[in-house]
Amino acid sequence: MTSDPLALALQRPPTRIDPQGARRAGVALVIDPDDTVLFIRRAVKRGDPWSGHVGLPGGHALPGESFLDAAVRETLEEVGMDLSRAAALGTLDDLRTPSSLPTKVVQPWVFRAPALGPYTLQADEVASVHPFPLHALLAGEGRTTFQLDHGGSKWTLPCVDFDGVRLWGLTLRIVDELLDRLDGRGQGLDRM
């Protein structure tokens, strides 16, 4: 029996999405013993809808590769972090990208790593790393909204802003599910 609150929060079975017809991607929500969460800022690349966004290490699964294998491989490639010594605590709900973006099913894996870093960044994929304290995310620090103009409409979206580093969209949905599993305070705008 584990006493790690993260492992306990992941005991509820996640919702799965049939990935048929979509690209599959695995991402790693990596947390160290001090409850610091690793985020990355993606490199700026023309034609990439996530260019410059803050996210989690991870990426597309290769043929025959599991979501977990993709998350582990991509984390090593993108930031030089070997998750073979980390505990894979479990998964959160599968997510499908919004219809305006390339169709992907993303499976987030939560890892308890012995440490974060040192990092070796894959410069064409990752511009920088950003460790955030989990307690600050749980306390709602930096929690706000922003306006997004998209498809001729204005949207008010939830986000977390820490010193110019903005979590929003798919990444915030993943983080909010974990936070809600830990404290039951809801997700997205409900956490305001």
C-alpha positions as CSV (number, residue, x, y, z in Angstrom):
1,M,0.0,0.0,0.0
2,T,1.4,3.4,-1.0
3,S,1.2,6.6,1.0
4,D,2.2,8.8,-1.9
5,P,-0.7,11.2,-2.6
6,L,0.0,11.1,-6.3
7,A,-0.2,7.3,-6.5
8,L,-3.4,7.4,-4.5
9,A,-4.9,10.1,-6.8
10,L,-4.2,7.9,-9.8
11,Q,-6.1,4.8,-8.5
12,R,-9.3,5.9,-10.2
13,P,-9.3,4.3,-13.6
14,P,-8.8,6.8,-16.4
15,T,-11.1,7.4,-19.3
16,R,-9.8,6.0,-22.5
17,I,-10.4,7.2,-26.1
18,D,-10.2,4.9,-29.1
19,P,-7.3,6.3,-31.1
20,Q,-8.4,4.8,-34.4
21,G,-7.9,7.4,-37.1
22,A,-5.8,9.7,-34.9
23,R,-2.1,10.0,-34.2
24,R,-1.2,8.7,-30.7
25,A,1.0,10.7,-28.4
26,G,2.3,10.0,-24.9
27,V,3.3,12.9,-22.5
28,A,5.1,12.8,-19.2
29,L,4.0,14.7,-16.2
30,V,7.3,14.4,-14.2
31,I,7.3,15.2,-10.5
32,D,10.3,15.0,-8.2
33,P,10.3,14.2,-4.4
34,D,9.9,17.9,-3.6
35,D,6.7,17.9,-5.6
36,T,8.2,20.1,-8.4
37,V,6.6,19.5,-11.8
38,L,8.6,19.7,-15.0
39,F,7.2,21.8,-17.9
40,I,8.9,22.7,-21.2
41,R,8.5,25.6,-23.6
42,R,8.4,24.2,-27.1
43,A,10.7,25.6,-29.7
44,V,9.3,28.1,-32.2
45,K,8.7,26.3,-35.5
46,R,6.8,27.4,-38.6
47,G,3.6,25.3,-39.2
48,D,3.6,23.8,-35.6
49,P,0.3,24.7,-33.9
50,W,2.0,24.3,-30.5
51,S,5.0,26.4,-31.5
52,G,6.4,28.3,-28.4
53,H,3.7,26.9,-26.1
54,V,4.5,25.6,-22.6
55,G,3.7,21.9,-22.3
56,L,4.9,18.5,-21.1
57,P,7.7,16.5,-22.6
58,G,6.4,13.8,-24.9
59,G,5.3,13.2,-28.5
60,H,4.0,10.9,-31.1
61,A,4.1,7.1,-30.6
62,L,6.0,5.2,-33.2
63,P,4.3,2.2,-34.9
64,G,4.1,-0.6,-32.4
65,E,5.0,1.7,-29.5
66,S,2.8,2.2,-26.5
67,F,1.8,5.6,-25.1
68,L,4.1,4.9,-22.1
69,D,7.0,4.0,-24.4
70,A,6.5,7.2,-26.4
71,A,6.4,9.4,-23.2
72,V,9.6,7.8,-21.9
73,R,11.4,8.0,-25.3
74,E,10.4,11.5,-26.1
75,T,11.3,12.8,-22.6
76,L,14.8,11.4,-23.0
77,E,15.1,12.9,-26.5
78,E,13.6,16.3,-25.7
79,V,15.2,17.1,-22.3
80,G,17.8,14.3,-21.7
81,M,15.8,12.9,-18.7
82,D,16.0,9.1,-18.4
83,L,12.7,8.0,-16.8
84,S,13.9,4.3,-16.4
85,R,14.6,5.1,-12.7
86,A,11.4,7.0,-12.2
87,A,8.2,5.4,-11.0
88,A,5.4,5.4,-13.5
89,L,2.5,6.0,-11.1
90,G,-0.3,5.8,-13.7
91,T,-2.2,7.7,-16.3
92,L,-4.8,10.4,-16.4
93,D,-7.7,10.5,-18.8
94,D,-6.9,10.3,-22.5
95,L,-7.5,13.6,-24.4
96,R,-8.3,14.4,-28.0
97,T,-7.0,17.6,-29.5
98,P,-9.6,20.2,-30.4
99,S,-11.2,19.8,-33.9
100,S,-9.3,22.8,-35.3
101,L,-6.0,21.1,-34.7
102,P,-4.4,17.9,-36.1
103,T,-6.3,14.9,-34.7
104,K,-4.3,13.3,-31.8
105,V,-5.2,11.2,-28.8
106,V,-2.9,12.1,-26.0
107,Q,-2.3,9.9,-23.0
108,P,-0.6,11.6,-20.0
109,W,1.6,9.5,-17.8
110,V,2.5,10.7,-14.3
111,F,6.0,9.9,-13.1
112,R,7.7,10.3,-9.7
113,A,11.3,10.9,-10.6
114,P,14.3,10.8,-8.1
115,A,15.3,14.3,-9.4
116,L,14.6,16.8,-12.2
117,G,17.6,17.6,-14.4
118,P,20.3,18.0,-15.3
119,Y,18.8,18.7,-18.7
120,T,20.1,18.3,-22.3
121,L,17.6,20.1,-24.5
122,Q,16.9,19.0,-28.0
123,A,17.1,22.6,-29.4
124,D,14.8,22.0,-32.4
125,E,12.1,20.7,-30.1
126,V,12.5,22.4,-26.7
127,A,13.5,26.1,-26.0
128,S,13.5,25.9,-22.2
129,V,12.5,24.0,-19.1
130,H,10.3,25.4,-16.3
131,P,9.9,23.6,-13.0
132,F,6.8,24.7,-11.1
133,P,6.0,23.7,-7.5
134,L,2.9,21.5,-7.3
135,H,1.8,23.3,-4.1
136,A,1.6,26.6,-6.0
137,L,-0.6,25.0,-8.6
138,L,-2.8,23.5,-5.9
139,A,-3.0,26.9,-4.2
140,G,-4.2,28.6,-7.4
141,E,-1.1,30.8,-7.7
142,G,-1.1,32.5,-11.0
143,R,-4.6,31.2,-11.9
144,T,-6.4,33.6,-14.2
145,T,-8.0,33.9,-17.6
146,F,-7.0,35.3,-21.0
147,Q,-8.8,36.2,-24.2
148,L,-8.1,34.2,-27.3
149,D,-9.3,35.2,-30.8
150,H,-9.8,32.1,-32.8
151,G,-11.9,31.3,-35.8
152,G,-13.6,34.8,-35.7
153,S,-14.7,34.3,-32.1
154,K,-13.3,35.6,-28.8
155,W,-12.8,32.9,-26.1
156,T,-12.2,33.4,-22.4
157,L,-9.9,30.6,-21.4
158,P,-8.4,29.6,-18.0
159,C,-4.7,29.7,-17.6
160,V,-1.9,29.7,-15.0
161,D,0.7,32.5,-15.5
162,F,4.0,32.3,-13.6
163,D,6.5,35.0,-14.6
164,G,5.6,34.9,-18.3
165,V,5.2,31.2,-18.5
166,R,1.6,30.4,-19.4
167,L,-0.1,27.0,-18.9
168,W,-3.3,26.7,-20.9
169,G,-5.1,24.5,-23.3
170,L,-4.3,20.8,-23.4
171,T,-1.5,21.1,-20.9
172,L,-3.7,22.9,-18.4
173,R,-6.4,20.3,-18.9
174,I,-3.9,17.6,-17.9
175,V,-2.6,19.5,-14.9
176,D,-6.2,20.4,-13.8
177,E,-7.2,16.7,-13.9
178,L,-4.3,15.9,-11.6
179,L,-5.1,18.8,-9.3
180,D,-8.7,17.8,-9.1
181,R,-7.8,14.2,-8.3
182,L,-5.7,15.6,-5.4
183,D,-8.0,18.2,-4.0
184,G,-11.5,17.8,-5.6
185,R,-11.7,21.6,-6.4
186,G,-12.6,21.1,-10.1
187,Q,-11.0,21.9,-13.4
188,G,-10.6,24.8,-15.7
189,L,-12.8,27.8,-14.9
190,D,-14.2,25.9,-11.9
191,R,-10.8,26.3,-10.1
192,M,-11.0,30.1,-10.2
